[in-house]
């Protein structure tokens, strides 16, 4: 468990009692990447110098398993940056307590639970990485949609994440099924599969292999595309016109917390303008006001109105249908 200590100004002088005598400690579970969490907490400590945070960071699947294993005796006070499709698992949701943090009215309804069990301030969205040089060499038209990728001209030129192992892969498949309906959706995926050269376990690697020119299109996520463009790879980021599949990263109060005042203050901070500014260095979906989409994101191709580009995912249905969808996908396409 990694601990980020929040130091008071009193710690700077020997004349004052140690801040540890006054600090309250909360335990926060997160699936944010370590560098993201460290950057956000650096800002949080400026606003809450009297709170110590014990942070446990695990991947979404591992963290969900831990929460369920501990549900009879939860060891944390706050869930932070945790996939909403896992948050709504009944075994996890029952450990949460409704809370309306300060500023919650600034978060659009599509990004929060109607019963106030969770709210999301960040998330990530699907996008294509298209290699410009290979596109030209193969005489292909720039795709703008999922439908374009089913054209026979893209045979063996598309790589995608495996939804059984990649959260990015799952949000892509699930969004297509939700937007088209089950029968039409699977029929569409049958057509798309004919052009897919590989299904890769990682959500970022399809973008990476397309960036290196091994394939023309890598179905990945927007932040990976932005970073690869910044690194000089000859790619274009395309957000599919049908609407981008997406995952929200939710925050919530744990019902059994013995430090609820401090936990609530932490959750309040996650909606602050200072937090929003920090999020924009790392996230393509930011649901709270207080920051601006970086120009480097816009120049890389991120829509200025990100919410309008997102497919309105039913996250509860995505969670409930996951096992069935993965099993069906594996029977049809895994290779």
N, C-alpha and C positions, 0 to 999 in steps of 0.2 A: 504494500500500500504506500503510495507516494504522498508525502505530506508537504503542502505549500503553506508556510507560516505567514500570517499577516502581522507585521510589526507595527507597534504604536510609536509615536514620536517620543514617548517616554523612554523607550529603549535606547535612545541616543544619548541619554545623560545618566551618569552613575548615581545622581542624586535622587532619582525617582525609582519607585518599586518596579520590578520587572513587569512588562505587559502581560506575561503569562498569568499573573495573579488575577487579571481582569478579563482575559480573553475567554470566550466560549467556543467550544469546538463542535463542529458539525462534520458528519461523514457524508460525502457526496459520491454517488456512483455515476459514471459517465461512459459513453462510447465515443466521445470526441477523441480525435487523434491527440497524442501526447503534446505535440507542438501547438495545436489549437488550444487545448485546455490550458496550457501554461501561459499562452498569450492572453487569454481571456481572464485568467485569475490574476495576472499581473495588474490588470485594470481594476479588478474587483477589490484587491487589497487596498487600493487608494481610496475607495469609497467605504470600505468596512474594515478599518484597521484593528478593530476589537474582536474580530472573528477569525479563528483558526479553521482551516479546511483540511480534513483528511480526504484525499481523493483516491478513489480506486478506478482505474481505467481498464476496461476489458472490451473485446469485440462484442458486437450486438448479441450474437448467439450465446457466447460464453456468459455475458452479463445476465441475459434472460434466464439461463439455467441456474445461475447463482441466486438470483432473486427468488425464483420458484423454490429452490432448495431451502432458502432461509425464510420463507414466507410465514412460518409459525413464530419466528423470532427475528424480524428484520434487523439488520446491523447498520442500516443507513438512515439518514434523515431526508435526503433529497435525491431525486433522479434528475439528471441534467444531460441534455444532448443525447437522448436515448430514442431509438427508432420508434415512431408512433405505431407502426404495424406490430411491434412487440409490446409496446405500452398497453395496447388494448386487449392483449391476452387476458382472459378473465382471471387467471391465477396471479397475474401481476396487477391488474387493475384493482382487484379487491384489497390490495395492500395500500392503496392511495387514498388520500383524503381531499375532498373538494376544497379549493382555495382560489380566491380571486385576488391576485396580486395587484399592487398599485400599477396603474397604466394598462391593465388588461383590456380596457375598452379601445385601445389603439390597435389591438391585434384583430384583423379581420376574422369573422366567424369561421371561415374555412380552415383556419389554423389553430383552432382551440376546441376543446371538448364542450358540448352544450351543457354538461353537468359539472363543468369546472374541475374535472379530475386531472387534466393536463392542458398545457398550452405549448405551442411551438414557436420559437423565435428564429430558428435556422432550419435549413434543409439542403438537399441537393437534387439536381435534375438531370435527366437523360439528355444526351446530345451525341451527334455523330462527329467523328474526326475524319475529314476527307483529305487525302493526300493530293494536293494540286498537281504535282508533277506526274504522278501515275495516272490521275484522271485524264490529263491531256494526252499522255502517251498512249492510253487505251482508247482514246476517242470517245470518252463518256461525258454525259451531261452532268452538271453539278446537281446532286439530289437535294430536294427540299423537304422530303416527306418519307415516311416509312413505305408508302405505296411505291415511290420511285425505286426503292431497293428491290422490288420484286420484278423489275424489268429484266428480261433475259440477258441484256447487255452487262448486267452486274454479276453474272454467274462466276462463282469462286472469287469474287472481289470483296466480299463482306465477311467480317469477323464480329462475333458477339460474345458477351459474357454468358457463362452457363448459369441459369437461374437457380440451380440446385446448390451452388456454392457461392454465388455472388448476389449481394443485395441489389446492386445496380442491375444485374441481369433480371432479377425477379421483378423489379418495378417496371422494367421495359415490357416484359411479357404480360404482366398483370394489367398494366394500363391499356395495352392493345385489346385484351380480352374484355375489359370493362367498357371500353369505348365502342367496340363492335358487337358485343354480345358473344355468347359462348360458341354457337355454331359458326357464325361468320368469322369470329376471331381465330378459331382453330384452322378454318379453311385458309385464312390469310397467312397464318404462320406456316402452313404447308407450302404455300407459294414462296414465302420468304426463305424457308429452309433450303429450297433448291439452289439458292444463290450463296448460301453461307458456307464458306470454306472451312471454318473452325468455330467451335464454341470453347471459350477459354475460361478457366476458373476465376480469374481476376476481373474486377470491373474496370480497372485502369489499363490493363495490358492490351485490349483491343485498340485503344487509342494509340498506345505506344508502338505497336507493330505497324499500324497504318502510318504513323508519323515517320517511321523508318523506311516506308515505301514497300513493305512486304505485301500489303494489300491496299486497296483503294479506300475502303470505308471501314472504320472501327466504331461500332456502337458502344458508347462509353458514357461518361458524365461530363457536365460542362466544366467543372473546375479542372479536371485533368486536361481537357482541350485547351483551356486558357493557359495553363502552366506550360504545355508543350509549345504553344504559339510564342509565349514569352521567351522560351529557350531557343527559338529560331527554327523550329521544324516547319516545313512547307505545307501546312495544313490549314483548312478552313473549318471552323466550328459551325455546325448546322443544328439548330433546334427544330425538330420535326414539326411540320405545320399542323399535323393532327392534334398536337398538344403533347407536351413532354411529360412522360412518367416521372414521378418524383417521390421522394421520401422526406418526411418531416422529422426533425429531431426535437423531441418533447422534453418538457420540464414538469416536475410534479413534487408534491409534498407527500411524504410517507406518513401514514396514519399513526404509526406507533412511535414516531419521533418523540424523544424526551427533550428536544431543544427546538421546539416549534417557533419560538420568537426569532431565534437566529436563522432558522431554516427559511422562515417567511421573508426575512430581510434579504437573504441571499436570492430568493426567487424574485422579490421585488427588483433587485438590482439587475437581473437578467433582462428586464424590460426597459432599462434606463437608456437615455441617449448615448451615454458613454459606452455602454455595452454594445449598442447597435453599431457605433463607429468601429469598435474592435472586430465585430463579426464580419464587416465588409472586407477585411483583409484576407478572409479565409473562405467565405461562403457566397454562393450564387443566389441562394434564397435567404433573405432577411425579412422578417415579417413586421418588424417594429420600426417606427420612425426614429430619426436622430442621426442617420448617416446617409451617405450617397453612394450609389453604385460607382465603383472606381472607373475612371476613364479607360484604364487598361482592359477592364472587363468588356466595356462597350466596344472598344476598338477590336477586340477579339471576336466579337459577334454576339455577345449576350444581349438579349432584348432589353430595351430600357424599361419596359413594363413587364417585369418577370412574372407576376401573378397571372397576367393575361395569357402568357405562353404556356402555363402549366395545365395539364389535364387534371380535372377535379377528381382526384382519386378517392374512392371510398375505402379508407384505411381499415375500417373494421372488416369489411368484406375481403380485403386483401389478406388480412390476417387469418380469417376463418377459412378462406379457400386455398391457402398456401399449399398444404399437403396434397390436396387433390390436383392442383395445377402442376406442381412439381412432378408428381407421379405420372401424370398424363404427358407432360413434356418429355420426361425421360423415356417413356415407352415409344414416343413418336420420333424423337430427334437425337437423343444422346448417342455420341459416337466417339 
